[in-house]
Structures are given as structure tokens and as C-alpha cells.
Amino acid sequence: MTNGSGTPPADRRKHSRLKKTLPVHVRLDRDGDRHEAEIVNIGAGGVLLHTDLAMQTNDLLTIELELAGESKPISVFGTVVRNEARGIGVSFVRISDITSELIAYLIRKWEREGTPQG
């Protein structure tokens, strides 16, 4: 895809993304059921998900990320900003400072471990 001048469109993200595959569960606000999904990449502002669950732009959902050593999953609220062949783009909303800092910490940790950026 190009922007009309023959060059690719500029990346509109405010935060860089890290390629990281992580199993998660998601709950859509409209049904509340828990569904399996997989994070493909993650940034401070959102994630790209793969899931068999049908989602539409503007759907609200909760992403539950289970971390080793934590008794409860970390829950992050988001809204679907795009749904395309490569995955479902979710922007974080209503994210607490603690959760935001934890995600930033995890991204830095994974970067140090050598996970390539996306």
C-alpha cells in the first residue's frame, strides 16, 4: 500500500511495537465470554491479536495476560481499531498507571532478551 506518491504510508503509532507471541484470553464487552487469542506484537499503546473470534471496529474488550509468578492475570481494556488479514489491532483504553508501567517494563525486558522489534 502506498500514500499516492509511491512511498509507503507513515506509521501512525505513537509507540514502537515489539514482536512477541503471547497466549492471552479476551472478553468482548458485548458477550463477556472468555476466548483464546494470541498477541503477535505489543507496544505501550496497544497490541496486534490473532483470534478466531469475530470482532468489529470499535468493539470493547478486555485482554487477560497471565504472567509467571502472578496469581491473577493482568487485565487491560482496549478497543478494536482495525480488523485485517494480518490481525486485529487493539488500542489500550482505561489503562491504569501501574498496568502501563508493567507493560513498559515487560517490553524493555523482552527487548533486552533479544526479541526483534516489529
C-alpha positions as CSV (number, residue, x, y, z in Angstrom):
1,M,0.0,0.0,0.0
2,T,1.3,3.5,-0.8
3,N,0.2,7.0,0.0
4,G,-0.3,8.1,-3.6
5,S,3.3,9.3,-4.1
6,G,4.6,5.8,-4.5
7,T,6.0,5.6,-1.0
8,P,4.6,3.5,1.9
9,P,2.3,5.4,4.3
10,A,4.0,6.7,7.5
11,D,3.5,4.6,10.6
12,R,0.9,6.5,12.7
13,R,1.7,4.7,16.0
14,K,2.8,6.8,18.9
15,H,4.7,3.8,20.4
16,S,7.1,1.3,18.8
17,R,6.0,-2.3,18.7
18,L,7.8,-5.4,19.8
19,K,7.2,-8.7,18.0
20,K,6.3,-11.0,20.8
21,T,4.0,-14.0,20.7
22,L,2.0,-14.4,23.9
23,P,-1.1,-16.5,24.6
24,V,-3.9,-14.5,26.2
25,H,-7.6,-14.6,26.8
26,V,-10.0,-11.9,25.6
27,R,-13.5,-11.0,26.7
28,L,-15.8,-8.9,24.5
29,D,-17.9,-6.4,26.4
30,R,-20.9,-7.4,24.3
31,D,-20.9,-11.1,25.5
32,G,-18.5,-11.4,28.4
33,D,-17.4,-14.9,27.4
34,R,-13.7,-15.8,27.6
35,H,-12.0,-16.6,24.3
36,E,-8.4,-17.7,23.4
37,A,-6.2,-15.3,21.5
38,E,-2.6,-14.6,20.8
39,I,-0.7,-11.4,20.9
40,V,1.5,-11.0,17.8
41,N,3.1,-7.7,18.8
42,I,2.8,-5.3,21.7
43,G,3.5,-1.7,22.4
44,A,2.8,0.7,25.2
45,G,-0.4,1.8,23.3
46,G,-1.8,-1.5,22.1
47,V,-1.4,-4.9,20.6
48,L,-2.0,-6.9,17.4
49,L,-4.0,-10.0,18.1
50,H,-4.8,-13.3,16.3
51,T,-8.0,-15.0,17.2
52,D,-10.9,-16.9,15.7
53,L,-13.3,-14.6,17.5
54,A,-15.2,-12.3,15.2
55,M,-14.6,-8.7,16.2
56,Q,-15.6,-5.4,14.7
57,T,-14.0,-1.9,14.7
58,N,-14.9,-0.1,18.0
59,D,-15.7,-3.3,19.9
60,L,-14.6,-3.0,23.5
61,L,-12.7,-5.9,25.1
62,T,-10.6,-7.0,28.0
63,I,-7.2,-8.7,27.4
64,E,-6.1,-11.1,30.2
65,L,-2.4,-11.7,30.2
66,E,-1.2,-14.4,32.5
67,L,2.4,-13.9,33.8
68,A,4.6,-16.5,35.5
69,G,4.7,-15.8,39.2
70,E,1.5,-13.8,39.3
71,S,-1.6,-15.3,40.9
72,K,-4.1,-13.3,38.8
73,P,-3.9,-12.3,35.1
74,I,-3.2,-8.7,34.2
75,S,-6.3,-7.2,32.6
76,V,-6.0,-4.5,30.0
77,F,-9.0,-2.8,28.4
78,G,-8.9,-1.9,24.8
79,T,-10.9,-1.1,21.7
80,V,-10.6,-2.6,18.2
81,V,-9.2,0.0,15.9
82,R,-8.8,-2.3,12.8
83,N,-9.5,-5.8,11.7
84,E,-7.5,-7.0,8.7
85,A,-5.9,-10.1,7.4
86,R,-2.7,-9.8,9.5
87,G,-4.7,-9.5,12.7
88,I,-6.9,-7.4,15.0
89,G,-5.4,-4.1,16.1
90,V,-6.3,-3.1,19.6
91,S,-5.6,0.2,21.3
92,F,-5.4,0.3,25.1
93,V,-8.0,2.4,26.9
94,R,-8.7,2.9,30.6
95,I,-5.3,1.6,31.4
96,S,-4.0,2.2,35.0
97,D,-0.6,3.8,35.6
98,I,0.5,0.5,37.3
99,T,-0.5,-1.6,34.3
100,S,1.0,0.9,31.9
101,E,4.3,0.8,33.8
102,L,4.2,-3.0,33.9
103,I,3.7,-3.3,30.2
104,A,6.6,-0.8,29.6
105,Y,8.8,-2.9,31.9
106,L,7.9,-6.1,30.1
107,I,8.7,-4.6,26.7
108,R,12.1,-3.4,27.9
109,K,12.8,-6.8,29.4
110,W,11.9,-8.6,26.2
111,E,14.0,-6.2,24.2
112,R,17.0,-6.9,26.4
113,E,16.4,-10.6,25.8
114,G,16.8,-10.0,22.1
115,T,13.2,-10.2,20.8
116,P,13.2,-8.4,17.4
117,Q,11.2,-5.2,17.2
118,G,8.2,-5.0,14.9
